Structure formats: structure tokens, C-alpha cells
């Protein structure tokens, strides 16, 4: 296997390959390819973000982050429909990202609950038809990140332009990588197959309702950085309950570990190196294949952004509290949603039995 092939593999597979290889030279070559993959990925991300910052202003650097994540994901993942339809669907999804978070930020908590619910369920239908691909972790994450970086006036117009530009880039990369794959399913089939009797639709509804309600509660309870609650719910509300349980047992404790570790590094690090903590977290994150350590090192980038606004101690506390709340809410909401679905199924069976 050549260096490029190793670089194309995901982190878990590369680690497994390195671990299972007996030949020392091969192990060193695979390790070198793995390190090169991480460094090149970080450099690529930095270049794209800097490009978007130069084109659309520093307030819209987050658009570059969303675009580069989407490019890396949709280069490999597909939407389960015809490639040309899927490419247009991705552009449509980016346009929803341009409108939804901005509109939700301008209305009351009750109204933004409705807006978020409509936008998130639409994004899930458009981009998450094949739930195995876990595309929600890209598109819905983008929606939530944009909520946390609100802009107005000229900066918002540049954001619309940036998201349209980003959507076109993602769609072009997607089409180039997937146009040879033949699907009979078209864009309209995504909505035709929206059926509350299927596990896919039930999960899409659970995800949309769960995230929207968590954001609503975080706002009315006056949480600082409510998007952290929403992101926790997005990460935990998986299609299968056993996945939620697995992640919930790891997210909260390792967010605490990651937040405290950030505080220690921040406190002892010289001031000249503090701006690079987020990049360091990103590099280490690239080495992590397990959910628990991903949860821990995600804290480095997240907290470093808000320290200037909240201060070190408050930023760490908010990160921990919001994730604990999001975890507990996700567990409770999943149980309640499952109970409601089971109740509806029982009622259906009784109605059908009486009808016969």
C-alpha cells in the first residue's frame, strides 16, 4: 500500500493498520503517512479558512470552517440520490444555512423554536437520507456553528455570498467524486420517503425536535453559549439508542477532562503561544479515533474562542455545564420520544384490530 492510499484512509483504519503491521519499515512508513495526513489536513483547513476570511471578512471565517469540513466529508459520503440532484441539494442546504440561523436569532425563543425545527428537519431530509453516512454531523453542525457567530448588515450579506460560494465548491467536489455512481432515486424521493412509520424518519424527527428543544431551553434558562447544548444533543441523539448510551457515558466525563486540561495548558503556556491552543487541539484531534478523546480535545478549540469574551474560568464552567445539560437532556428526550413512538404504535395496532 502506497503513502497516498494510507493518507486516504480514516484515522481508525490507519491506526489499526499501523498496529497490525509486523514489519518495522512498513510500520514506520505507515506512521509517516499518518503524520503527513494530519499535517496536510490541518494546512488545507487553514488555507481554506484564510481564503474565506480574506474574501468575506474575519466575521465569516466560520463559513470557511464549515466549507472545508463539508468538502472532506462529501468527497467520500453520498446522499443516496442521483449525483446531479445531490449536488443541487447540497447548494440548497448551504442556502438554508445562510437564512435559518440568522432568522432564528432575530425572533423570540418560541418563534426560533419553530424556525430551527423547520430548518433542521429540512436539512436532515435533504442530506441525511442514508443515516449510515452520518452526514448530520456536518450539515447540522454547520447550522449550529452559524448560530453562535451571528452577524448583521454588510457582514451578513458577505455571509450569504460566502455560503453560496462554499455550497458551490462542496457540490462541485461531490459531483466530481460521485457522478459515476448510479442511483435511481431523485430529489423528490427524499420527501416521498419521509414516513413516520420508518426508523429513518423517526430518527430525523427525534434529532430535529431534540436539538430545537434543547436550544429553546438553553435560551430561556439564559445559558451562555447555548449552541454547545445543541451540539451535545446533535452528537448524542443517534439513530440507535445503544449508540446514545455509549456516547453519553463518555461525553460528559471527557468534556470535563478536556476542559480542565485546556485550563492547565492555558494557565502555564506563555502568552505568545496562547493563540495556537486551538490549532494544537485540532492537531491532537486528528490523532484521535475514539469518541471520548474527540470529546476531550474538541474543548480546546471551542473554549479558546470564548475565553476573550467570558474569561478562562467562566469559559471552562460554561463548557462543562452546557455539555452536562445537553447530555442529560438527550438521555431524557430519547426515552420520552421512544415512549411516544411505542404508544403511537400500540394505538395503531388497536385501531387496526378494531377495524378488522
Buried (B, 14 or more C-beta within 10 A) or exposed (E): EEBEEBBBBEBEEBBEBBEEBEEEEEBEBBBEBBEBBBEEBBEEBBEBBEBBBEBBBEBBBBBBBBBBBBBBBBBEBBBBBBBBBBBBBBBBBBBBBBEBBBBBBEEEEEEBBEBBBBBBBBBBBBBBBBBEBEBBBBBBBBBBBBBBBBBEEEBBEBBBBBBBBBBBBBBBBBBEBBEEEEBEBEBEBBEEBBEEEEEBBBBBBBBBBBBBBBBBBBBEEEBBBBBBBBBBBBBBBBBEBEEBBBBBEBBBBBBBBBBBBBBEBBEEEEEEEEEEBBBBBBBBBBEBBEBBBBBBBBBBBBBBBBBEEBEBEEBBBBBBBBBBBBBEBBBEBBEEBEEEBEEEEEEEEEEEEEEE
